[in-house]
Amino acid sequence: MSHNGSGPPSPARQETTNLLPKDISLSVNYLPSKFSSGLLSPGARRRKPKVDLSLPKQGGGREAFKSSEPRMPEEGDEDYDGVSGDWFGGKEGGRTRPRMRWNKFKWTLFVANVCLSVYALAGLISCLLTWFDVFEHADIVRVGNRTELILSTIAAAAATITSVVGWAGILLNNRSFLAYYTFFLWICFGLLVTPGYLTYKQRTFNLEGKINSQWSRNLGAAGRLRIQNRLHCCGYYSPFVEATVSQTCYARSVLPGCKAAYLHFERRVLGIWYTVVFSLVPLHILIILAGLLCSNHVTYRFGKGMMPKAYRLSLNSMAVIMDKYASQLAEQYGSDVASDILARSRSNIGLESLLCTPQTASVSSGSGVGVGRAHEGTGM
């Protein structure tokens, strides 16, 4: 009897019609035109000799996207080839991932993060040495440019922490870390240009007037004393104008005033400061671009390396697909040929739980579809 819809429906057909939409994979909407030859015979070629040849390969991962690769997950199967294994990407049971080569995107991130780490550490070390008064005139910077020094220290520390996050993401192939790394790069960019802008504005626009106001109103007696000791001067214009008395600075001191020396020092230090900051801006922008373009491609794996849950095949979904193909087989070759093909495919993969009747040629096995299409392609 050919499949013309007049016969009584089979139990498998009734089961597929009673399925809820949530129980059926979305893959039924994308029926393949080719199937692996592994379903045609029980002695099919397999890449790993330890796999049981009587059953289809279980699981997912990157290999699920290869051509001619049949895969069907088990119920509740969430761990695909160690993708959700331990923190360092290893598989459960003591097995480790195969060694992979770095791609060009990962090398780009590596070079960019090396540059970030170098200038972040260099800036942080310079700021710390200034705070610890290691340089000869470091105390003048701590007194006269305290705000800029604090902002530069925060920027260098933030860039250092960001580079550590970047190394974690690069070495562990962790895209979540790299996403945070790219976001933190924007914050570091804002912290980087802030002290550069402040030092440029202070030096360019009326530096002398700002120095006069700072000496008279902001420094105080202790601050003026520290500058006098470092620059070996006394008072602002002379020992009689806003001077802090010390062992070397008194009314009859022969030391010159501090205005000329302090103004020259500030002009030189502020110029170096904003020049260094603004010279790092193009490099930092390139690092941001590298993070934006390459952080999601640190490996060639798509997403988490497994088939989305809505598209995973199950026996219920395969029953729906097989039911559609059984109708095509019966229409083209007749019910006898179709039932013979489907019966052989069921016996090859060892799935006998869902039955198929010759009258309707309905199917509930996962691999009969591939065999039907394979025989159709050979002109059977």
Salt bridges, closest charged atoms under 4 A:
ASP23 OD1 - LYS22 NZ 3.33
GLU63 OE1 - ARG47 NH2 3.63
GLU63 OE1 - LYS57 NZ 3.37
GLU63 OE1 - ARG71 NH2 2.80
GLU69 OE1 - ARG47 NH2 2.88
GLU69 OE2 - LYS57 NZ 3.67
GLU69 OE2 - ARG71 NE 3.56
GLU78 OE2 - LYS309 NZ 3.57
GLU78 OE1 - ARG312 NH1 3.69
ASP133 OD2 - ARG142 NH2 3.81
ASP133 OD2 - ARG230 NH2 2.55
GLU136 OE2 - HIS137 NE2 3.79
ASP139 OD1 - ARG142 NH2 2.83
ASP139 OD1 - ARG226 NH2 2.42
GLU208 OE2 - LYS259 NZ 2.63
ASP323 OD1 - ARG13 NE 2.39
ASP340 OD2 - ARG344 NE 3.65
GLU352 OE1 - ARG346 NE 3.97
GLU376 OE1 - ARG373 NH1 2.76
